[in-house]
């Protein structure tokens, strides 16, 4: 069934009335300029008119229109009739057959936010209480939202108030329920079908912004989990779960990522900013040690040393043709040690000298640092060919083999684009409503 999208223009007088209804500010107060208090429609159009839009859930649009009571639907590009309905599901019910069916009542409304509404994801009451909002695979397979395959780029933004935990926020990231070695395996076993997703830092930087992307839907670098990930060094503002009103409003952040298929770069953003991040001694890092090991395997293969066939697709080989800079670390009569900085790696190379003191060959290479933002991803996004090989788009959680604590947050907007937005576009969209949320009267 196709759902018709409707819009209501919130003019400045109506917007002012909404503020009065919630805050009690006198109608006689000096008017606030429209440039500072944008209307709902202006904010939405700033997202929907950005080229490349695929889907934008503002949690104001419902099946029956603005501020209805039905399921949440997405704004889409002009001419695209998909509405990508977010359905409530309980992961525990779907895969463990335990707990109660989820409903929209499991997602309390804030009645305020960058676009006027937000849904709450709470610390689960128990392991059988894992509600998630989901666009099932059957409603998105081979649609514009199903971004995958050769030459495809993607951008995602999420407007949220972060309140805790470090796992999934939103994306098309089915981790699967067949991970070996878990304490409480799910009766319903499904393989991973990862494409792209946003996380609250994970082990790389809990509370930061992490963007996961996958080339095979499964694990990488020989580990049981996916390890291709860009991560910010900064953390999101963490707001107490007890915060109310103005204190809660101070917690709005905008997070996101871009993947550019031309440059092969995954870049994570926090509040419109994406700073460069290097991971020093990556072989000792909880997350990036897998990439470091894969880098070393690639060097062994390039030098024609024996590498098992099963490892052939487990290399991590960012471009290292011409160094951006080079410095001598040490030098003796017989060898020279230099550190070369490339776009995504810093490599310490030991060079042997001949009897004339000239460098004759490379003795060894060691990875000194690896760039995690932007992160080099030398693949195409995983492309499920059939419904069974793909996963849903989820908001608030991802489906995985464990039933541990997951995200605590208010989410007030999720947008997906089928291209890599520029840094300027990310900064512009990230600024929407962070300091001036729209307030919607509760019903």
Buried (B, 14 or more C-beta within 10 A) or exposed (E): EEBEBEBBEBEBEEBBBBBBEBEEEEEEEEEBEEEEBBBBBBBBBBBBEBEBBBBBBBBBBBBBBBBBEEBBBBBBBEEBEBBBBBBBBBBBBBBBEBBEEBEBEBBEBBBBBBBBBBBBBBEBEEBBBBBBBBBBBEBBBEBBBBBBBEEBBBBBBBBBBBBBBBBBBBBBBBBBBBBEEBEEBBEEEBBBBBBBBBBBBBBBBBBBBBBBBBBBBBBBBBBBBBBBBBBBBBBBBBBEBEBEEEEBBEBBBBBBBBBBBEBBBBBBBBBBEBEEBBBEEBBEBEBBBBBBBBBBBBBEBEEEEEBEEEBEEBBBBBEBEEBEEEEEEEEEEEEBBBBBBBBBBBBBBBBEBEEEEEEEEEEEBBBBBBBBBBBBBEBBBBBBEEEEBBBBBBBBBBBBBBBEBBBBBBBBBBBBBBBBBEEEBBBBBBBBBBEBBBBBEEE
